[in-house]
Amino acid sequence: MSFKLPKYKKPNFEQEFLKNAPNVTTVEVVKEGVAPDNYHGTTIYPEYLRVDGKWVLAKESRMDCVMTVTEDNDVAVKEFRNLHVGDKVIVGRTEDASEGIYVYTEGFNSDEEEEEETFAFRAGRSRETAYSKDYDDLYDALRYEKENGYIVWVLGPAAVFDKDSREAMQVLIENGYAHAFLGGNAVATHDLEAATIGTALGQDIYTQKSMKDGHYNHLDLLNKARRAGSIEKLIEEENIDNGLIYSCVKNDVPIVLGGSIRDDGPLPIVIGDVYQAQNEMRKHTRKATTVICLATQLHSIATGNMTPSYTVVNGEVRPVYIYSVDVSEFAVNKLRDRGTLEVSTIVTNVQDFLVNLKNNLTK
């Protein structure tokens, strides 16, 4: 395996502008869920805050939140809705240490990085891009992450519409390449529909032939699941022994399904309160070291916005790898447009993507 985790280079705090920087200024919250004026909004990058004469790294960060100074002079990153009266919110809109706030973007830059050509063809990422190197890098990264990281999958229903890709995802889970699964009602519903009936949205998952009255199939599955009361009970009652959801349950891989206003059913496991769903997703994005988003624009953007470019593992700062994979160029680039700059995009059929991963990681 050629993968090597890049070494994080901390800022040189002996530099004059950092050494002589002031402490951060804080203002207490006076109304639940409301930040004071001039609050500092977080980015995706490592941020250091000068607290009581020391530079403190904001751990478990996420974009578009605020930071508070805790009683033990540490820094906590909080969503606005989670602010409480008395919380000491860091204020200031500069990022250059002049207000005790330093946004550091150079931590993973290599001294050996090549200078890019000013003018070059095919510099963007599109359906014409060659992705062989991306695949090889991803294989190496996932082999490392399996034992040393926390791999979070974000999947749309297209991942289970095909027999081969559905089986590939099951094999990846069973071989330890998934530590959490995030998605919505549809991907789980159609996976379980395939497990019990052999169709997804009424189409045979191998031949893609539409079955007679097939439009009832996912509704029948939802009804059975709601009657059973839980996914685990449904698996037991229907003798389910295959698929994404079955494999997650069997291998104790956490599942977080966020509800949508357009959901049928939904499944008993789906979280209807969007903020509760966000909280549950956040538990996994806090720990994530690699995030792979497949064919689900809304869940990909949601997860990407919760995931910073770095995380802290055993006291060491390391990068978080984010992949956005879709057959649509618009879909993969949307995540970058919404602020998740540290993302690798692959424009391809997600069924082919999953089969490639299975064939190369489990052979």
Buried (B, 14 or more C-beta within 10 A) or exposed (E): EEBEBEEBBEBEBEEEEBEEBEBBBBBEBEEEEEBBEEBBEBBBBBBBBBBEEEBBBBBBBBBEBBBBBEEEEBBBBBBBEBBEEEBBBBBBEEBEBEBBBBBBEEBBEEEEEEEEEEEEEEEEBEEEBEBEEBBEBBBBBBBBBBEEBBBBBBBBBBBBBBBBBBBBBBBBBBEBBBBBBBBBBBBBBBBBBBBBBBBBBBBBBEEEEEBEEBEEBBBEBBEBBBEBEBBEEBBEEBEBEBBBBBBBBBBEBBBBBBBBEEBBBBBBBBBEEEEEBBBBBBEBBBBBBBBBBBBBBEBBBBBBBBBBBBBBBEEEBBBBBBBBBBBEBEBBBBBBEBEBBBBBBBBBBBBBBBBBBBEBBEE
